[in-house]
């Protein structure tokens, strides 16, 4: 996502930026929490710089490769990054 002309900077505080991260990050063969953190952090940092409220919605998950703990870990990463 490029910064120039992004929705985040135009939205400001008037609206909530609704981010739906790719579910592929929890469905990959080799689970990589670092990739999840990097992906979410980029959005949260950009929204923070522009004062834009953000919501994170993980949806359309077709597989977690028999490891449902990936979903809990994704949630833990997101909560840690937002300081909850």
N, C-alpha and C positions, 0 to 999 in steps of 0.2 A: 504494500500500500504506500503510495507516495504521499508526502506531506503537502506538497503544493496543491491548493485547491481541494483539499480533503473535506469530507463532510464534517469532520470533527471541528475544524476551525470555523466553518460557516454556521454550525449549529450552536456553538457556544453553550450557554446554560438554558437556552429556550426549550430544548428537547433532550430526550435520552438517546444516546447512541446505542443501538441494539446490535451487539456483536454475536454472531453465531459461528464460533470456530469450527474448523473442519473436523468432523468426527473421525476422519482417517487417522488422526494422531492417537486415538485410543484403540484403533483397530489394526494397527500395523503389526507385523510379525514379531518384531522386537520392541517391546515397550520402552519408550524413551521419555521419562518425566522431564528431562532437561529441554527437550523440544517443545513440550507443552508449556513449560514456564517461559521460554523465549517468545513463543507465539502470543501468549496472554500478556506478557510484560510489554511487548511492543504496543499493543492496543491501549493498555492502561496508562502507559507513559504518555502516549500521544494525547489521549483524552485529558489526562491531568494537566499537560502543558496548555491546553486550550480551555480548561475549566468546564469540560463537557461531561455530564453524568453518563455513566455507561452501565449496561447490563450485559451479562455473559450468559448465553443459552446454549447448552450442548444438546443437540438434537439429531435426529435421523441416524441413530447408531444402529448398525446392522450386525456388528460383531465386536466383541472384546476378547476374542480368541480364548473363550472359556476362563477368562480372568476378570470377573466383575470388580475385583479390587482396583482395577484401572480407573473405574468411574469414581470411586471414593478418593483415589489419589489425585485425579484431575480436580475434584472438588476441593481437596485439601490445598493443592497448589494455588487455585484461584482464591480461596479464602485467605491464605497467607499473603498473597500479593496485594490484596485490597486491605489487609490489616484487620480482618474480622476475627 
